[in-house]
Amino acid sequence: MTLSKTRAALAFLYLAPIAIATQAFGAVTLTGKVTDGQGNALQNAVVMIKAGGNLIASARALTDAQGNFGQFKSAAIEVAGIGETLLVVKKAGYLPKTVNYSEISGGNAGTVVLESDPLERRIDSVMSLMNLAEKIAQMTQPELSSGPFSNGVSTPNSGTSYLYGSVLNGGSGYSSTFLNTVTTTLNGWPAGRARIPTSYGKDAVHGNAGVAGYTVFPHNIGLGAARDSALVRRIGEATAKELWAAGIDLNFSPAISVVRDARWGRSYESYGETAELAAQMGAAMVRGLQGERYNAPWRITATAKHFLGDGGTTDGKDRGNTAATDDQLRAIHLPGYEAVVEQGVLSVMASFNQINTVHQHIDSTRLTGWLKTELGFDGYIISDWQGIANSNQPGFTSPDGYGPGANQGPSLTKEAVRKAVNAGIDLAMEPGSHTSFMKYLDTLVSSGAVSQERINDAVRRILRAKFRAGRMDNVAGPSEYAGKTANKNSAEHRAIAREAVRKSQVLLKNDNSALPLSKNGVKIHVFGSHHNNIGLQCGGWTINWQGDTTNAAFSGVGASSISKGMQEVAPGANLSAAAGDADVIVYVTGERPYAEWNGDLTSLDFNPPAADMTNLANYRSQGKKIVTVFVTGRPRIVTQLLQASDAFLVAWLPGTEGGGVADILFGSAITGTLPVTWPGANGAQFQYGFGLNYLKTPAAPNAPTLASKSHNSVTLTPNAAYEFSIDSAAWLRSNEFTDLTAETEYTFYQRVAATDTTTASASSPGLKVTTDNEPIISIAIQDREIPSAKTDNIVIIQPLSAAAINDLSAGPNPVLLRSGGVKFFWHGGVIKGGSLNIYDAFGNFIKKININDKSAGESGERAVAQWDFTDRKGRIVPDGGYLVKGIVVGRDGKDKKVSFILGVR
């Protein structure tokens, strides 16, 4: 039997490392034709077979010159769907079309007609006002401190001013006035010239951390450990609002990297070692930054990076070579990009690395062939910092950084510009060399080496992104967010950051009940380089490119070090005890900040200071408990520390909310699991997905009791809240078991942690259960976001009794149709303009449901069309943890939020 369909199983499922596909892609038999509204065949339209709600397609095909399609490639991630299957067709410049697969007869979809996107006409009207020089300026991104600027525009030798497509600042560079400068410039822009705002970009890779005074969230590696895409989405939203507060509208984030060798100096920018984590968390971050396909009022332009294969280089060398077959690339490194493209990411950044020796800034096969054509990406591709010049000397890294006076490496050449632009680069990040880029590109177009068509395509993509981001309609940015310093490091955003810190912690060892610590009376001695240093716990890309190593840059903004957080969480504990008097020693150590190639390692061995190890040995000989907190951007070989410690907690790079680490130390629930395999001296020491908690070793369980039964589902409730297994099958962090087979006897086991095979209890007495035949999905309310348990003015969702499932008029309860359709009922109160936003368990938006106004005391219902839900691999499942979030306006005029979990009962 399988337990994979239970709500509990999905809620706590961890992902095994993805296996590299070795078989050839399968074939799907389905034919059809794609045309425009005038009947003209559309070549290279993307045709996808998708399960409803999935971001990853089950299979993809491209139309030929006659608009025909027929041969599909199966996706590298299995998406075996049940229920509704869709045929989705899209092409840049056209509105996508969705056809329900059940409407297709005999394996032929007929002719699918794509209508032109009205946005394209607006883009046409802007481009008609532009000459070649203005178009090339749109394709250029200098550093804000570089070159001749006049009110935020370029001033070439001709004396004519041109608008850059965007500007950027690296490291600690920042201008608080640039957005206002652009607005002022455009307000006085001459009539008859294209009025295009210049975007301002920075690397806000874990919050707006490159500017002092803003919330610094955990780096991506910690978010991968949390495995909470809804949380990641909220972090993206908070980051976007804080970027707007600083006048920044372009974010070079998120990294969709899949780290395969932790020696890589950018490991912490990756969510983990699997394609699934990259897809789930990357898409969630894009949703947070941009909204549901760029519909959020706070939206900024997100940039997925670095395309392609940056985390797979040999020996983890940054900017090195990724030696991989196409099947391996599609299985590991491409799915995350498909997910963010389907979510509507507006920009993608090319990578410095090579794939089989081909530099990714000049790889037309993957930039144009895979990304733009096969995945149907219609935003723009931006180069990395001087990445076009780097293609002249692949793998080059500068020993002393970037910028004026630094060893910047190979110079930009006209040939490199030709290769990169023709390969698919639309926007060139050219700090210090932007005038050369513009001159070279102008010459290349004049000679025919780069076509006018390629220039027009690049500019169209840039303008398309700016329209979708809202900048063309509002050059000053959204008034409720642009320049609003109330959103800077707000209490709400800090609370989100602290939640992320709590959820990201991973416990690798906990002997002698060393954790959690007592909040009262206990004497604790805290020491180590990282215990009271916010800069060290934030890591790279914080304030400065390579990070900060002090507390000074974080003063006055409420940031908390780990030891300060401990003082706040446990004021009743003695946290200043001398080592000799202490009951517990808390040792906080870890890596120093680094970024990119500066963080590359040849060995993952971590060697603490010898004096610290001597002290730990002395404390241990005195019988004191040792708790080690390890601050790190990647897994390290920590054999000495593990042996010297009773408990070992991985804090990753938590950011400015060190109190979240303290929460875990003093007993908050710990749920994080490893997003990467943790190495030991002789291979893997802890497997991907490992993570302990604070539960005690259980005694043999009694037989569970019957909680409920209906159709083919029975709910059994064990007598204690540990982790359970049925007949030694998968271990679940749950106190309920569902979806059991009729007339079967089961025995139950329980243990401390889902990855600990040494503490399983003896078996329980057997229990025989009986069920009926048909499955029924029911709904349970989860009131985490409801300030009080009111039932008026809030949408209430309840299951219908089994006897009345086909009676749509039965009682006051909502009906859950067998087909997957749902009716929502509410009871009493005044509801004005209510709506429900439906997401799956991993934060993927499914649909918005509007609810009709209702008067006081009136009940009502709202039918909802069918939809399906997906598991963590993108596969549709008929049941299991689904998150439904809704907002209904009550009679007090305030939003009341409610969350629901749907699952089989």
C-alpha positions in Angstrom: 0.0 0.0 0.0 1.1 3.6 -0.4 0.7 6.5 1.9 1.8 9.1 -0.6 -1.7 10.4 -1.1 -2.5 11.4 2.4 -2.6 15.0 3.4 0.0 14.3 6.1 2.4 12.6 3.7 2.3 15.5 1.2 2.6 18.1 3.9 5.9 16.7 5.1 7.2 14.9 2.0 10.8 15.6 1.3 12.4 15.3 -2.2 14.9 12.6 -3.0 17.9 13.7 -5.1 16.8 13.8 -8.8 18.2 11.0 -10.8 19.8 11.9 -14.1 17.6 10.7 -17.0 19.3 8.1 -19.1 16.5 7.0 -21.3 15.5 8.9 -24.5 12.6 11.3 -24.3 9.3 9.5 -24.9 6.9 10.4 -27.7 3.2 11.4 -27.5 0.8 11.0 -30.4 -1.1 14.1 -31.0 -1.4 16.3 -34.1 -2.7 19.7 -34.9 -2.0 23.1 -36.5 -1.5 26.6 -35.1 -2.5 29.7 -37.0 -3.0 33.4 -36.3 -6.4 35.1 -36.6 -6.0 35.5 -40.3 -5.3 31.8 -40.9 -1.5 32.3 -41.4 0.6 29.4 -40.1 2.6 30.1 -37.0 6.1 28.5 -36.9 7.8 27.7 -33.6 4.6 28.1 -31.5 5.1 26.2 -28.3 2.6 23.4 -27.8 2.4 21.9 -24.3 0.5 19.0 -22.7 0.0 20.1 -19.1 -2.0 18.9 -16.1 -4.2 21.6 -14.9 -2.4 24.1 -12.7 1.1 22.7 -13.4 4.0 24.9 -14.3 6.0 22.1 -15.7 4.6 20.6 -18.9 4.2 16.8 -19.4 5.4 17.2 -22.9 6.3 19.9 -25.4 6.5 20.4 -29.1 7.1 23.2 -31.6 5.2 23.9 -34.8 6.9 23.6 -38.1 6.9 26.2 -41.0 3.4 25.1 -41.9 2.2 25.5 -38.3 1.8 21.8 -37.8 2.8 19.9 -34.6 2.9 16.2 -33.9 6.1 15.0 -32.2 6.3 15.8 -28.5 9.3 15.5 -26.1 8.4 14.3 -22.7 9.6 16.6 -19.8 12.5 15.4 -17.7 10.5 15.7 -14.5 7.7 13.2 -14.6 4.3 14.8 -14.7 2.0 11.8 -15.0 -1.4 13.5 -14.6 -4.9 12.4 -13.7 -8.0 14.4 -14.0 -8.0 17.5 -16.3 -5.3 17.6 -18.9 -4.8 20.7 -21.0 -3.2 21.6 -24.3 -1.6 25.0 -24.0 -0.3 26.8 -27.0 1.7 30.1 -26.9 4.0 32.2 -28.9 5.6 35.6 -28.3 3.3 38.4 -29.4 0.1 36.3 -29.1 -2.3 35.5 -26.4 -1.9 32.0 -25.2 -4.7 29.5 -25.9 -5.8 26.6 -23.7 -7.7 23.6 -24.9 -9.1 20.9 -22.6 -7.6 17.6 -23.6 -11.0 15.9 -23.3 -12.2 18.0 -26.2 -9.6 16.6 -28.5 -10.9 13.7 -30.7 -8.9 10.9 -32.2 -5.5 12.3 -31.3 -6.0 15.4 -33.4 -6.4 18.8 -31.8 -7.5 20.4 -35.1 -6.5 24.1 -35.7 -5.6 26.2 -32.7 -6.0 29.9 -33.5 -3.8 32.4 -31.5 -5.0 36.0 -31.4 -2.4 38.9 -31.4 -1.7 40.3 -28.0 -3.1 43.9 -27.9 0.0 44.9 -26.0 2.1 44.4 -29.2 0.3 47.3 -30.8 1.4 49.6 -27.9 4.9 48.4 -28.3 4.7 49.1 -32.1 3.6 52.7 -31.4 6.7 53.2 -29.2 9.2 51.6 -31.5 7.9 53.7 -34.4 9.3 56.7 -32.7 12.8 55.2 -32.2 15.9 55.4 -34.4 18.7 52.9 -34.3 20.7 54.8 -31.7 17.8 54.9 -29.3 17.2 51.2 -29.8 20.8 50.4 -29.0 20.6 52.6 -25.9 17.7 50.5 -24.8 19.9 47.5 -25.1 22.6 49.0 -22.9 23.0 48.9 -19.1 25.9 50.9 -17.7 26.8 51.3 -14.1 25.2 54.3 -12.5 28.5 55.8 -11.7 30.0 55.3 -15.2 30.0 57.4 -18.3 28.5 60.8 -19.2 25.1 61.1 -17.6 22.8 64.0 -17.9 19.6 63.7 -15.8 19.8 59.9 -16.0 20.3 59.6 -19.8 23.2 58.9 -21.9 25.0 61.7 -23.8 27.1 60.2 -26.7 29.6 62.2 -28.6 26.9 63.5 -31.0 25.5 65.6 -28.1 22.1 64.0 -28.5 20.7 62.4 -25.3 19.4 58.9 -25.3 17.6 56.9 -22.6 19.4 53.8 -21.4 17.3 50.7 -21.1 18.5 50.4 -17.5 21.4 51.2 -15.2 22.7 49.2 -12.3 24.8 49.5 -9.1 27.0 46.6 -7.9 28.2 46.0 -4.4 27.4 48.9 -2.0 26.7 51.4 -4.8 23.3 53.0 -4.5 21.5 56.2 -5.4 18.4 57.2 -3.5 17.5 59.9 -6.1 17.8 58.0 -9.4 14.1 57.2 -9.7 13.2 60.8 -9.2 15.8 61.9 -11.7 14.3 59.6 -14.4 10.8 60.9 -13.6 12.0 64.5 -13.9 13.8 63.8 -17.1 10.8 62.1 -18.8 8.4 64.8 -17.6 10.5 67.2 -19.8 11.1 64.8 -22.6 10.6 66.3 -26.1 7.3 65.6 -27.8 7.6 63.1 -30.6 10.4 61.1 -29.0 9.8 57.7 -27.3 9.3 58.2 -23.6 10.8 55.1 -22.0 11.7 55.0 -18.3 15.2 53.8 -17.4 15.1 50.9 -14.9 17.4 50.7 -11.9 18.8 47.3 -11.0 20.6 45.7 -8.0 21.2 42.3 -6.7 18.6 41.9 -4.0 19.2 38.2 -3.6 18.0 37.9 0.0 16.0 41.0 0.5 17.2 44.5 -0.4 20.4 43.6 1.5 22.7 45.8 -0.7 21.3 48.9 0.8 21.8 49.7 4.5 18.8 49.6 6.8 16.6 47.1 4.9 15.4 43.6 6.0 17.9 40.9 5.2 16.2 37.5 4.7 17.9 34.1 4.9 19.9 33.2 1.8 18.2 30.7 -0.6 19.9 27.6 0.7 18.1 28.2 4.0 14.8 28.8 2.2 15.3 25.4 0.4 15.7 23.8 3.9 12.4 25.4 4.9 10.6 23.9 1.9 7.8 26.4 2.2 7.0 28.1 -1.1 4.2 30.1 0.3 6.7 31.7 2.7 9.1 32.3 -0.2 6.4 34.1 -2.0 5.8 36.4 1.0 9.5 37.1 1.1 9.4 38.0 -2.6 6.5 40.4 -2.0 8.3 42.0 1.0 11.5 42.3 -1.0 9.7 44.0 -3.9 8.1 46.5 -1.5 11.4 47.3 0.1 13.0 47.7 -3.3 10.4 50.3 -4.3 11.0 52.1 -1.0 14.6 52.5 -2.1 13.6 53.5 -5.7 14.8 50.3 -7.3 12.5 48.5 -9.9 14.8 45.8 -11.3 16.0 42.8 -9.2 18.8 40.4 -10.4 17.1 37.6 -8.5 16.1 34.8 -8.0 18.9 32.3 -8.7 17.5 29.2 -10.2 20.8 27.4 -9.8 20.9 23.8 -8.8 24.1 23.3 -6.8 25.7 19.9 -7.5 29.1 20.5 -5.8 29.1 22.5 -2.6 32.6 23.7 -3.2 31.0 26.2 -5.5 31.3 29.7 -4.1 27.6 30.5 -5.0 26.1 27.5 -3.3 24.1 29.6 -0.9 22.3 31.3 -3.8 20.8 27.9 -4.7 17.7 26.5 -3.1 19.3 23.1 -3.1 20.6 20.2 -5.2 17.4 19.2 -7.0 15.4 20.5 -9.9 12.2 20.3 -7.9 13.5 22.8 -5.3 14.6 25.2 -8.0 11.3 25.0 -9.7 9.1 25.3 -6.7 11.0 28.0 -4.8 12.1 29.9 -7.8 8.5 30.2 -9.2 7.3 31.2 -5.7 9.9 33.9 -5.5 8.9 35.3 -8.9 5.2 35.2 -7.8 6.2 37.3 -4.8 8.3 39.8 -6.7 5.9 40.2 -9.7 2.5 38.8 -8.6 0.6 36.2 -10.6 2.0 36.7 -14.0 3.0 40.4 -13.3 -0.3 41.5 -11.8 0.8 42.7 -8.3 0.6 46.5 -7.7 4.1 46.3 -6.0 5.6 44.3 -8.9 9.2 44.9 -9.9 11.1 43.1 -12.7 12.5 39.8 -11.5 15.5 38.2 -13.2 16.0 34.5 -13.1 19.7 33.5 -13.2 22.1 32.2 -14.3 21.1 30.4 -17.5 22.2 27.7 -17.8 24.0 25.1 -15.7 25.9 27.4 -13.4 25.6 25.1 -10.4 26.9 22.1 -12.3 30.5 23.0 -13.1 33.3 20.6 -12.7 34.7 20.7 -9.1 32.3 23.5 -8.3 34.4 26.1 -10.0 32.6 29.3 -10.5 32.5 30.3 -14.2 33.8 26.9 -15.0 32.6 24.2 -17.4 29.5 22.1 -17.0 30.1 18.8 -18.7 26.7 17.3 -19.3 24.5 15.7 -21.9 21.3 17.5 -23.1 19.3 14.9 -21.2 21.1 15.7 -18.0 20.7 19.4 -18.5 17.0 19.0 -19.1 16.6 16.8 -16.0 18.5 19.0 -13.6 19.1 22.5 -14.7 16.3 23.4 -17.1 13.0 22.6 -15.2 13.5 25.6 -12.8 13.5 27.9 -15.8 10.5 26.4 -17.3 8.7 27.0 -14.0 9.6 30.7 -13.8 8.9 31.3 -17.5 5.4 29.8 -17.0 5.0 32.0 -14.0 5.9 35.1 -16.1 9.4 36.1 -15.2 10.2 39.2 -17.1 14.0 38.8 -17.4 16.6 36.0 -17.5 20.3 36.5 -17.0 22.9 34.5 -19.0 25.6 32.7 -17.1 29.4 33.0 -17.1 29.9 29.2 -17.1 30.4 27.1 -20.2 28.4 24.0 -21.2 30.7 21.5 -22.9 33.2 24.4 -23.4 30.5 26.8 -25.0 30.3 30.0 -23.0 26.6 30.7 -22.1 26.7 34.3 -23.3 27.2 33.1 -26.9 25.3 29.8 -26.8 22.5 30.4 -29.4 21.3 26.8 -29.0 20.3 27.4 -25.4 19.6 31.1 -25.2 17.5 31.3 -28.4 16.8 27.6 -29.1 15.9 26.3 -25.6 14.9 29.4 -23.6 13.2 31.7 -26.1 11.9 29.1 -28.6 11.3 25.8 -26.8 10.2 27.3 -23.5 8.5 30.3 -25.2 10.2 32.9 -23.0 9.1 36.3 -24.4 10.9 38.6 -21.9 14.5 39.7 -22.3 17.8 38.0 -21.7 20.4 40.2 -19.9 24.1 39.5 -19.8 26.0 39.3 -16.5 28.5 41.9 -15.4 30.9 42.3 -18.4 29.8 38.8 -19.4 30.1 39.4 -23.1 33.7 40.4 -22.7 34.2 37.3 -20.4 33.2 35.1 -23.4 36.6 36.1 -24.9 38.3 34.3 -22.0 35.9 31.7 -20.5 36.4 31.0 -16.9 38.3 34.2 -16.1 37.9 35.6 -12.6 39.4 38.8 -11.2 41.6 38.5 -8.1 40.8 42.0 -6.9 37.2 42.4 -7.8 35.5 44.7 -10.3 35.3 48.4 -10.9 37.6 51.3 -11.8 41.3 50.3 -11.2 40.5 46.7 -10.7 41.8 43.8 -12.9 38.6 43.6 -15.0 39.9 40.9 -17.3 39.3 40.6 -21.0 38.2 43.7 -22.9 35.0 44.0 -24.9 35.4 43.3 -28.6 33.2 43.8 -31.6 33.3 40.1 -32.4 32.2 39.2 -28.8 29.3 41.7 -29.2 28.3 40.1 -32.5 28.3 36.6 -31.1 26.4 37.5 -27.9 23.6 39.6 -29.5 23.1 37.1 -32.3 23.0 34.3 -29.8 20.1 36.0 -28.0 21.5 38.6 -25.5 19.0 41.5 -25.5 20.3 43.8 -22.8 24.1 44.2 -22.2 25.3 44.8 -18.6 28.3 46.9 -19.4 29.7 48.7 -16.4 32.5 50.9 -17.7 32.3 49.7 -21.3 28.8 50.7 -22.3 30.0 53.3 -24.9 32.2 50.7 -26.6 29.2 48.3 -26.7 27.0 50.9 -28.3 29.6 51.8 -30.8 30.3 48.2 -31.7 26.7 47.3 -32.1 26.0 50.3 -34.3 28.8 49.3 -36.6 27.7 45.7 -36.6 24.1 46.7 -37.7 25.5 49.0 -40.4 27.6 46.2 -41.8 24.7 43.6 -41.6 26.6 41.4 -39.2 23.7 41.9 -36.8 20.3 42.3 -38.4 17.8 45.1 -37.8 15.3 42.3 -37.1 17.5 41.1 -34.2 17.7 44.6 -32.8 13.9 45.1 -33.1 13.3 41.8 -31.4 15.6 42.7 -28.5 14.0 46.1 -28.0 10.5 44.7 -28.3 11.3 42.2 -25.5 12.7 45.0 -23.3 9.6 47.2 -23.9 7.3 44.2 -23.3 8.8 43.7 -19.9 8.5 47.4 -19.1 4.9 47.5 -20.1 4.1 44.3 -18.0 6.0 45.7 -15.1 3.9 48.9 -15.2 6.7 51.3 -15.9 5.5 52.5 -19.2 2.2 53.6 -17.7 3.7 55.0 -14.5 7.3 56.2 -14.8 7.4 57.2 -11.2 6.5 53.8 -10.0 3.4 52.8 -7.9 2.5 55.7 -5.6 1.6 53.4 -2.7 5.1 51.8 -2.8 7.7 54.0 -4.6 9.7 55.9 -2.0 7.5 54.7 0.9 10.0 54.3 3.7 7.3 52.8 5.9 7.9 49.6 4.0 11.6 49.7 4.9 12.5 47.0 7.4 8.9 47.1 8.6 7.7 45.0 11.6 5.7 42.9 9.2 8.7 42.1 7.0 11.0 41.4 10.0 8.3 38.9 11.3 8.4 37.2 7.9 12.2 37.1 8.0 12.2 35.6 11.5 9.7 33.0 10.5 11.9 32.1 7.6 14.9 31.7 10.0 12.9 29.4 12.3 11.8 27.2 9.4 15.2 27.0 7.8 17.1 25.6 10.8 18.2 21.9 10.5 19.2 19.8 13.5 21.8 17.2 12.6 22.5 15.9 16.1 20.8 16.1 19.5 22.3 13.7 22.1 21.5 13.8 25.8 18.5 16.0 25.2 20.8 18.9 24.8 18.2 20.8 23.0 15.9 22.6 23.5 17.4 24.8 26.1 15.4 25.8 29.2 14.2 29.4 29.3 14.5 29.7 33.0 17.2 29.2 35.6 19.7 27.5 33.3 23.3 28.9 33.1 24.5 29.3 29.5 27.9 30.3 28.3 27.8 31.6 24.7 31.0 32.1 22.7 32.4 31.8 19.2 33.2 34.2 16.3 29.6 34.3 15.1 27.5 34.6 18.2 27.3 38.4 18.2 28.1 39.4 14.7 25.3 40.3 12.3 27.5 40.8 9.3 28.9 37.2 9.6 25.5 35.7 9.9 24.2 37.5 6.8 26.9 36.3 4.4 27.8 37.7 1.0 25.7 40.2 -1.0 25.0 42.1 2.2 25.8 45.8 2.3 28.9 45.0 0.2 29.4 42.5 -2.6 31.5 40.2 -0.4 29.4 40.9 2.7 30.1 42.6 5.9 31.9 41.4 9.1 30.6 43.8 11.8 27.5 44.9 13.6 28.1 48.6 12.7 26.2 48.6 9.4 23.1 47.2 11.0 22.8 49.6 14.0 19.6 51.4 14.5 17.4 49.1 12.5 16.5 46.5 15.1 18.7 43.7 13.6 19.4 40.9 16.0 22.6 38.8 16.4 22.1 35.2 17.6 23.2 35.9 21.2 21.1 39.1 21.3 18.2 37.0 20.1 18.8 34.5 22.9 18.6 37.2 25.5 15.3 38.4 24.1 13.8 35.0 23.8 14.9 33.7 27.2 15.3 36.7 29.7 14.9 34.2 32.5 18.1 32.3 31.6 21.5 33.3 32.7 23.3 33.9 29.3 26.3 35.6 30.7 27.6 32.8 32.8 31.3 32.1 33.0 32.2 28.9 31.2 33.2 27.2 34.5 29.8 27.9 36.0 27.7 27.2 33.0 25.3 24.2 32.6 25.3 24.5 28.8 27.9 25.8 26.4 26.6 27.3 23.1 29.3 27.6 20.5 28.5 29.7 17.4 30.9 29.4 14.6 30.9 29.1 10.8 32.1 30.5 7.5 33.1 34.1 6.9 31.2 36.0 4.1 32.1 35.5 0.5 30.6 35.8 -3.0 31.1 34.2 -6.3 34.6 32.8 -7.1 36.0 34.2 -3.9 34.1 31.5 -2.1 35.2 28.6 -4.3 36.8 25.8 -2.2 39.1 22.9 -3.1 38.0 21.0 0.0 34.8 21.1 2.1 36.8 20.5 5.4 35.9 23.0 8.0 38.6 23.6 10.7 37.5 25.6 13.7 40.1 27.6 15.6 42.4 25.3 17.6 41.8 27.3 20.8 38.0 26.8 20.4 38.4 23.1 20.0 40.6 22.9 23.1 38.0 24.8 25.1 35.2 22.5 23.9 37.2 19.5 24.9 37.7 21.0 28.4 34.0 21.8 28.8 33.0 18.4 27.7 35.4 16.7 30.2 33.7 18.8 32.9 30.4 17.2 32.0 28.9 20.3 30.4 26.5 19.9 27.4 27.8 21.4 24.2 25.5 22.9 21.6 27.1 24.0 18.3 25.3 26.5 16.0 26.9 26.4 12.6 26.5 29.5 10.4 27.2 28.5 6.8 26.3 29.0 3.1 26.8 25.3 2.3 27.4 21.9 3.9 30.9 21.4 5.2 32.8 18.4 6.6 32.6 19.1 10.4 33.6 15.8 11.9 35.5 17.4 14.8 32.6 19.7 15.8 30.0 16.9 15.5 32.1 14.7 17.8 32.7 17.5 20.3 29.0 18.5 20.4 25.9 17.0 22.0 23.7 19.0 19.6 24.6 20.5 16.2 22.2 23.0 14.6 22.8 24.3 11.1 21.7 27.9 11.0 22.7 28.5 7.3 22.9 32.3 6.7 19.9 33.6 8.6 20.2 37.3 7.9 19.3 40.1 10.3 16.8 38.1 12.4 19.1 36.1 14.7 16.2 35.8 17.1 14.8 33.1 14.8 17.8 30.9 15.6 17.2 31.6 19.3 13.6 30.6 18.9 14.7 27.1 17.8 17.4 26.8 20.5 14.7 27.5 23.2 12.1 25.1 21.9 10.2 26.4 18.9 9.1 23.6 16.6 11.9 22.6 14.2 10.9 21.4 10.8 13.8 22.2 8.4 15.5 19.4 6.5 18.6 19.3 4.4 18.2 20.8 0.9 21.6 19.3 0.0 23.5 16.1 1.0 25.8 16.8 3.9 29.3 15.4 3.4 31.4 13.5 5.8 35.1 12.4 5.6 34.2 9.3 3.7 31.1 10.2 1.7 27.7 11.4 2.6 27.2 11.8 6.4 23.6 13.0 6.2 21.3 12.4 3.3 19.3 15.0 1.5 16.1 15.5 3.4 17.6 14.6 6.8 16.5 16.7 9.8 15.9 15.8 13.5 13.3 17.3 15.8 12.8 17.5 19.5 10.4 14.5 20.0 11.3 11.8 22.5 11.8 8.1 21.7 8.3 6.7 21.8 7.1 3.6 23.5 5.2 1.0 21.6 2.0 2.6 20.3 -1.5 1.3 21.1 -3.7 0.5 18.2 -5.1 3.7 16.7 -8.7 4.7 17.1 -11.2 5.3 14.3 -11.7 9.0 13.8 -14.0 9.0 10.8 -15.0 6.9 7.8 -16.6 7.7 4.5 -16.4 5.9 1.1 -12.9 4.7 0.4 -11.3 6.8 3.2 -10.9 6.0 6.8 -9.1 8.3 9.3 -7.3 6.6 12.2 -5.8 8.6 15.0 -2.8 7.2 16.9 -2.7 7.8 20.6 0.4 9.9 20.7 1.7 12.7 18.4 5.0 11.2 17.2 5.9 10.1 13.7 4.2 7.0 12.6 4.4 4.3 10.0 2.0 1.6 8.9 3.4 -1.9 8.3 6.9 -0.3 8.1 6.0 1.8 5.1 6.9 5.5 4.7 7.3 7.4 8.0 5.1 10.4 8.4 5.1 13.4 10.7 1.5 13.0 11.4 -1.0 11.7 14.0 -3.5 10.6 11.4 -3.5 7.9 8.7 -6.0 7.9 5.8 -6.7 6.2 2.5 -6.5 2.6 3.9 -7.5 -0.5 2.0 -10.7 -2.2 2.9 -10.7 -5.4 4.9 -7.0 -5.1 5.8 -5.2 -5.5 9.1 -2.5 -2.9 9.9 0.2 -2.7 12.5 1.7 0.7 13.6 5.1 1.9 14.5 6.4 5.2 15.7 9.8 6.9 16.1 11.5 10.2 16.8 12.4 11.5 13.3 11.6 10.6 9.8 15.2 9.9 8.9 16.2 8.1 12.1 16.0 4.3 11.7 17.3 3.5 15.1 14.4 4.6 17.3 11.4 2.8 15.9 9.0 1.4 18.5 7.8 -2.1 18.7 4.7 -2.8 16.7 1.2 -2.0 17.9 -1.6 -4.6 18.1 -3.1 -5.1 14.7 -6.1 -3.2 13.6 -8.5 -4.3 10.9 -10.4 -1.5 9.1 -13.2 -1.5 6.6 -14.2 1.2 4.1 -16.6 1.8 1.3 -15.8 2.1 -2.4 -15.6 5.7 -3.6 -13.1 8.4 -2.5 -14.4 11.7 -1.1 -12.3 14.8 -0.5 -13.2 16.9 2.5 -12.0 20.2 3.8 -10.6 21.3 7.1 -10.2 24.9 8.3 -6.8 26.0 9.3 -7.1 29.4 11.1 -3.5 30.5 11.2 -4.4 33.9 9.7 -7.7 34.5 11.6 -7.1 36.8 14.6 -10.2 35.3 16.3 -12.3 32.2 15.7 -15.3 34.0 14.3 -17.7 32.3 11.9 -19.5 35.4 10.7 -18.3 37.4 7.7 -15.8 34.7 6.9 -16.2 32.1 4.2 -16.6 28.7 5.8 -15.8 25.6 3.8 -17.2 22.2 5.1 -17.5 18.7 3.7 -20.8 17.4 2.6 -22.0 14.2 4.2 -21.4 11.1 2.0 -25.1 10.4 1.8 -25.8 13.8 0.2 -22.8 14.0 -2.2 -25.0 14.0 -5.3 -27.7 16.3 -3.9 -26.5 19.8 -4.8 -29.3 21.3 -2.7 -28.7 19.4 0.4 -28.4 21.3 3.6 -26.3 24.3 4.4 -23.1 22.5 3.7 -21.1 23.1 0.6 -20.9 20.4 -2.0 -17.6 18.9 -3.2 -18.3 17.3 -6.5 -16.6 14.0 -7.5 -15.4 15.7 -10.7 -13.2 18.1 -8.8 -15.6 21.0 -8.8 -16.3 22.8 -5.5 -19.0 24.9 -4.1 -18.2 27.4 -1.4 -20.8 28.4 1.1 -20.8 31.2 3.6 -23.1 31.7 6.6 -24.6 35.1 7.7 -23.0 38.5 7.8 -22.3 41.0 5.1 -19.9 40.1 2.4 -18.8 42.8 0.0 -16.6 42.0 -3.0 -15.2 38.9 -1.4 -12.8 36.6 -3.2 -10.7 33.5 -2.7 -7.2 33.0 -4.1 -6.6 29.3 -4.6 -3.0 27.9 -4.4 -1.7 24.4 -4.2 0.4 23.3 -1.2 3.5 24.7 -2.7 2.2 28.2 -3.5 1.3 27.7 -7.1 -1.6 30.0 -7.9 -4.6 28.1 -9.4 -7.3 30.7 -9.7 -9.2 33.5 -8.1 -12.9 33.0 -7.2 -15.1 36.1 -6.8 -18.0 35.9 -4.3 -21.2 37.7 -4.9 -22.3 40.4 -2.3 -24.5 39.0 0.4 -26.6 40.9 3.0 -26.7 40.3 6.7 -28.1 37.0 7.8 -28.1 35.6 4.3 -26.4 32.4 3.3 -25.2 31.7 -0.2 -23.1 29.7 -2.4 -20.7 30.1 -5.3 -19.9 27.3 -7.7 -16.4 26.9 -8.8 -15.1 25.3 -12.0 -13.0 22.2 -11.8 -9.3 22.3 -11.1 -6.7 19.8 -10.1 -3.8 19.9 -7.6 -0.2 18.9 -7.9 2.4 17.2 -5.7 5.9 18.5 -5.2 7.1 17.0 -8.4 4.4 18.8 -10.4 2.3 15.7 -10.8 -1.5 16.0 -10.4 -2.9 14.0 -7.5 -6.5 13.5 -6.6 -5.9 14.4 -2.9 -3.4 15.6 -0.4 -2.3 18.9 1.2 -3.8 21.8 -0.7 -3.6 25.4 0.5 -6.5 27.7 -0.1 -6.2 31.3 0.9 -9.0 33.7 0.9 -9.9 37.3 1.8 -13.4 38.3 2.5 -14.4 41.9 3.5 -16.6 41.9 6.6 -19.1 44.5 7.8 -16.4 46.3 9.7 -14.8 47.1 6.4 -11.6 45.3 7.2 -10.1 42.3 5.4 -10.4 39.0 7.2 -8.0 36.3 6.0 -8.6 32.6 6.2 -6.5 29.7 5.1 -7.7 26.2 4.4 -6.1 22.8 3.9 -7.9 20.4 1.6 -7.2 16.7 1.8 -8.6 13.2 1.8 -10.4 12.2 4.9 
